[in-house]
Amino acid sequence: MARFSVVVPAHRVQGYLRECLDSVLDQSCGDLELIVVDDASPDASAAIAAECAERDPRVQLVRIPAHAGPGPARNIGADRATGTHLLFLDGDDLLLPGALEAIAAALDEAEDPDVLLFGHDRVDWWESVRAGGDDLAGDPLAVTVAAWNRVFRRVFWQERRLAFSDGPYEDVVPVRRATLAEGARTAVLDKACVRWRERRGGSFAKSPGREHFAVIGRYEEL
């Protein structure tokens, strides 16, 4: 059994995916399995993942016949996971060098918490890197609400029946429930472990529209 199961949903990320997967496979802590979920991507994302799987037995490619969205894709990957800890990474982001080694050490120091939050940074199209802006030394609940800036103990994830929602802001409910759950043990690693790559064409988070009202419904679910 691997220590880390890294789940990567892939849809229209062919220009980013190879570097994303390499950032996981090149980690100094190699005790991992990498589950790439092809969310019926119309580009070469599945081919890139299949190539990685051919050259590295730690990689598993799961194909979805119809586009489901990042939430359901992550759920499918989590169901396939066998590692002791779950880490979700978007296909256009990077796991920074030494991240898993630092996360493993922090998990050991905190005596295997249910949730470990960690930092991130951001890089724009012009390769300018800046801090993510989270104050991890302050209130852990004030960090960016995302699936990719924390690691979950897999048994805890399963016992609490955590799952990503279908549609926008799919990560609000599970990450908040995991952190706020009664009896949950949470720890913090004040170190940037993920690099959020901002696309030249923008992203849903930065695009205006009424779709963003979906976040209200997510918090109502809590």
N, C-alpha and C positions, 0 to 999 in steps of 0.2 A: 504494500500500500504506500503510495506516495504521500509526502507531507502536504503538498499543495496541489489542488486542482484549479487550474487557470482556465476560465471559460471566456471565450471570445466570440460574440455574435458577429457575423460578417454579411453586410449588405451594401453594395456600391462603394467598396473601400479598396478596390484593386490597387490604387496608387499609394496606399498606406499599409496594406495588410502584411506584405512580406517583411517590412522593417519592424512592424508590431510583433509578429511571431518570432522573429530573430531576437528581439529584445527580451523575450521570455526564455527561449532556448539557450541563449548565451549567458544566462545568469550564473554567478559563481556557485549558488546553491542550486544544484541540478535535480533535487529530489522532488520532481513534479510530473504532472501529466497536463497536457495542453489539449483542451477540447474546443475545436473550432466548429461553430454551428453556422452552416451556410443557409442563410435565410432567403433561399430562392433568389440569390443575387443574379442579375442579368449580365454582370460583367465577369471578369476572370478571377473573382475572389475564390471560388471553389477550386479552380485549377491551381491557384497559388497554395492553398491549404493542402490539397492533395499532394503536391510536390514536396511540401514540408513533411507530410506524413510518410512519404516513401523513404525519405532519408533519415528520419528520426522516429523510432518506435514510441516515443513519449507523446506523439501527436495523434489525435483521433479526429477524423472529420465526420461530422453528422450533417446530413442533408435534410432540409425541410422542403416538401414538394411545392408548397405555396407560401408566399411571403406572409409572415406572421407578425413581424415587428420585433424590436429588441427585447421587450419584456418576455413574451413567450419563448423566444430563442434562448434567452438566458435560462429560463426554467427548464427547457429541454436539456441544456448543457449541465445544469446542476443535478438533474435526475441521473445523468450518466456518470457523474463524478464519483470517484472512489477515494480521494485523498482525505486527509484529516481536516484540512482547511480549504475553504472556498475563496477564490479571488476572481472578481469579474473585471475584465479589461475590454474596453471598446476597440474595435478593429482599426481605428485611426489614431490610437494613442500608443504610448510607449511605456514599458516597465523600465525604470532607470537602472543603470548598472549597480549591482550590489543590493538592490531592493529586497529580494527574497532573503538574502543572508541577514540583512538588518531586521526584517520582519520576523524571521525565525528566532533571532536573539531576543527581540522584544517579547515574543510569545513565551519564550522560556523564562524570561525575567519576571513576567507577570503571572507565571504559573498557569499558562494555557487559558486565557480569557475566552469568553464567547465571541466577543467582537473586539478587534483591534483597529483603531482609526489611525491613518497616517496622512502625511502631507502630499502636495503635488505642486508642480509648477506649470507654466503655460508657455507655448512657443507659437509665434504667429508665422504667417507665410514668408516673412523676411528673415526668419530664423532668430528673432529677438526673443530671448528667454526672460521671463519675469516670474516672481513668486506667485503662488496660487492665492494668497491673501487670507488663508485660514489662520486663526490664532489657536493652535493646538494646545498651547500652555494655559489657555483660558478655559472657556466653556466648550466641552466636546460637542454639545448639541448645536453649537453655532457654526460648525464646519459645513462646507459645501454638501448639500444633500445629493449624493451620487452613489452609484453602486461600486465605482472603481477606486474609492479612497478609503477602503476598509476591507478587512479579511474576516471571514466568519468561520467558526468551528462548524464543520459540516453536520455533525450530529445535532448540534443546537439548532441549525437551520431546519433540519428535518423535523425535530421534535416540536418546534414552534410552528411548523407548517408554513413557513415563510415562502412567499412567491411574488414575482414581479407582476404588475398589473398589465393589462392589454391596452395600449394606447399611450398618449403623451404623459410625461411625468410618471413613467412606469416604476421608477425606483423609490418614490416617496414613501409608499406604504411599507415595503419590507425593511428598508434601512431604518426608518423611524421606529417600527415595531421592534426590530432587533435591539436597538439602543435603549428604548424605553421599557422593554419587557421586564416584568417583575422578576427579580432574582438574576437578571442578566449581569454578567461580569464583563465590564468594558475597560479597555486600556488604551493608551495613546502612545504613538511613536512620532515624535516631533522631527520628522525627516521627510523630505520630498521623495516619494517612491514611484510616482507616476507622472508622466509628461503629457499634458493635455494639448494635442496639436489642433490649432484652430485652422479650419479649412479656408481656402481663399474665397470660395463661394458662400461662406457663412454656414450657419447651422440652425437647427430648429430653435435652439435656446436664444439665438440672437435675431430671429426673424419675427416681425410683428404679426399679429393675427389673433382672432378670437379663440384659436385652439389653446392658447395659454390659460384660458379660464378653466381648463381641465384640472389644473392644480388645486382649485378649490374643492372639487369633488374628491380628489385624493386625500386631502386633509380631513374631509368629512368622514371618509372611511375609517380614519383613525379614532 
